[in-house]
Amino acid sequence: MALGIFGQLVPLPVIAFIFIWLIPMPSEIAIGVKLFHKVGAVRHALHAAKVGYDGVYAAGIEEGGHPLDDDVTTMVLTPRMKESLSIPVVAVGGIANGRNLAAALVLGADGVMMASRFMATKECEIHDNIKQELVKRQEQDTALICKSIHLQGRALRNETVECVLETEARGGGLEEIIPLISGEKCRNAWQTGDVDAAPMMVGQSIGLIHSVPTCAELLETMMAEAEERLQAVNARIING
Ligand SMILES: Cc1cc2nc3c(=O)[nH]c(=O)nc-3n(C[C@H](O)[C@H](O)[C@H](O)COP(=O)(O)O)c2cc1C
C-alpha cells in the first residue's frame, strides 16, 4: 500500500505512476519495468510518448482521485488517444465491471485500469464501513472538489466534501481548504471507517459496485461478463 496526494491508502500499482514526472524515461531502464503515465488530454499523451513513456493511462473525468480539469469523459478520451498515439492506451475512469471492460476494448483501449472498484474488495486494507458505504452509494454520489485551488479531485459526497464545496463557493482559499483535506484526516478516516471525516477519493463507478468480492472473484467475473457482452454484441451485428 502507498499514500496518495490526499494521504490515502491505495494499492501501490495504482498510485505508482502518479508521482512520475514527465521527464525522459527510456524503456531500456535497467529493471525492465514498462512505464505508463496517467494523462487526461491528448496534448499530454503526445508529450509522454515523445519523452519515452511506454504507454498512457487515458483518465476521464468520471474517475476517482484527480482527473485533469479539461473534464473530458473516458468515452471520448479513449478513442481520441487511440487515434493520436502509437503507444498502448489504457482506459481509466468509470470502469468497474465486464460491460465497462468490453466497452473500453471496443473503444480501442489496450487494457483498463480501475481504482475505486478495488477499494471494495476483501483484500483492500480500508475499514469495512467504507466498503459497505461504497456498495450503498450510487453514481451521482460523488463531487468534484478543489477546482478553485487547481487540485481538482473527485470524492464521495459526505459532510467534509459539502464543507469543502461551501468553502470554495464563498471564495475560501488554500488556508481554509487544506486542513479539511489533509492527508492525516484522510488516512484516519480510511482506517477508522468514519465515512464523513474526510474526502474519500472515489469515482462515479461506485454506482456499479454491488458487492465486496476478492480481487480474483472480481476479475474472473469481469472477464466472463466482458466475453459474454462482446459475443452478444457481435451476434447482434452479424445477425442484424
Ligand atoms: C483512494 C484513491 C486515491 C487516489 N489518489 C490519487 C492521487 O493522489 N493522484 C491521482 O492522480 N489520482 C488518484 N487517484 C485516481 C486513480 O489513480 C485512478 O486514476 C482512478 O481512480 C481511476 O478511476 P476509477 O476510480 O473510476 O477506477 C486515486 C483514486 C482513489 C480511488
The ligand as an SDF file (V2000), in Angstrom:
LIG
                    3D

 31 33  0  0  0  0  0  0  0  0999 V2000
   -8.4580    6.3000   -2.9530 C   0  0  0  0  0  0  0  0  0  0  0  0
   -7.9370    6.8810   -4.2300 C   0  0  0  0  0  0  0  0  0  0  0  0
   -6.8960    7.7910   -4.1900 C   0  0  0  0  0  0  0  0  0  0  0  0
   -6.4170    8.3560   -5.3630 C   0  0  0  0  0  0  0  0  0  0  0  0
   -5.3890    9.2580   -5.3120 N   0  0  0  0  0  0  0  0  0  0  0  0
   -4.9520    9.8240   -6.4410 C   0  0  0  0  0  0  0  0  0  0  0  0
   -3.8760   10.7700   -6.4010 C   0  0  0  0  0  0  0  0  0  0  0  0
   -3.3410   11.0920   -5.3600 O   0  0  0  0  0  0  0  0  0  0  0  0
   -3.4890   11.3150   -7.5810 N   0  0  0  0  0  0  0  0  0  0  0  0
   -4.0670   10.9780   -8.7790 C   0  0  0  0  0  0  0  0  0  0  0  0
   -3.6760   11.4980   -9.8230 O   0  0  0  0  0  0  0  0  0  0  0  0
   -5.0640   10.0620   -8.8410 N   0  0  0  0  0  0  0  0  0  0  0  0
   -5.5020    9.4820   -7.7160 C   0  0  0  0  0  0  0  0  0  0  0  0
   -6.4980    8.5340   -7.7810 N   0  0  0  0  0  0  0  0  0  0  0  0
   -7.0350    8.1650   -9.0940 C   0  0  0  0  0  0  0  0  0  0  0  0
   -6.6330    6.7420   -9.5100 C   0  0  0  0  0  0  0  0  0  0  0  0
   -5.2550    6.6370   -9.5910 O   0  0  0  0  0  0  0  0  0  0  0  0
   -7.2910    6.3520  -10.8240 C   0  0  0  0  0  0  0  0  0  0  0  0
   -6.7830    7.1310  -11.8930 O   0  0  0  0  0  0  0  0  0  0  0  0
   -8.8000    6.4870  -10.7900 C   0  0  0  0  0  0  0  0  0  0  0  0
   -9.3250    6.2530   -9.5270 O   0  0  0  0  0  0  0  0  0  0  0  0
   -9.4320    5.5410  -11.7850 C   0  0  0  0  0  0  0  0  0  0  0  0
  -10.8000    5.7390  -11.8850 O   0  0  0  0  0  0  0  0  0  0  0  0
  -11.8640    4.7850  -11.1140 P   0  0  0  0  0  0  0  0  0  0  0  0
  -11.7220    5.1490   -9.6850 O   0  0  0  0  0  0  0  0  0  0  0  0
  -13.1580    5.1790  -11.7240 O   0  0  0  0  0  0  0  0  0  0  0  0
  -11.4580    3.3860  -11.3810 O   0  0  0  0  0  0  0  0  0  0  0  0
   -6.9780    7.9770   -6.6140 C   0  0  0  0  0  0  0  0  0  0  0  0
   -8.0420    7.0560   -6.6310 C   0  0  0  0  0  0  0  0  0  0  0  0
   -8.5250    6.5070   -5.4680 C   0  0  0  0  0  0  0  0  0  0  0  0
   -9.6760    5.5180   -5.5220 C   0  0  0  0  0  0  0  0  0  0  0  0
  1  2  1  0
  2  3  1  0
  2 30  2  0
  3  4  2  0
  4  5  1  0
  4 28  1  0
  5  6  2  0
  6  7  1  0
  6 13  1  0
  7  8  2  0
  7  9  1  0
  9 10  1  0
 10 11  2  0
 10 12  1  0
 12 13  2  0
 13 14  1  0
 14 15  1  0
 14 28  1  0
 15 16  1  0
 16 17  1  0
 16 18  1  0
 18 19  1  0
 18 20  1  0
 20 21  1  0
 20 22  1  0
 22 23  1  0
 23 24  1  0
 24 25  2  0
 24 26  1  0
 24 27  1  0
 28 29  2  0
 29 30  1  0
 30 31  1  0
M  END
$$$$
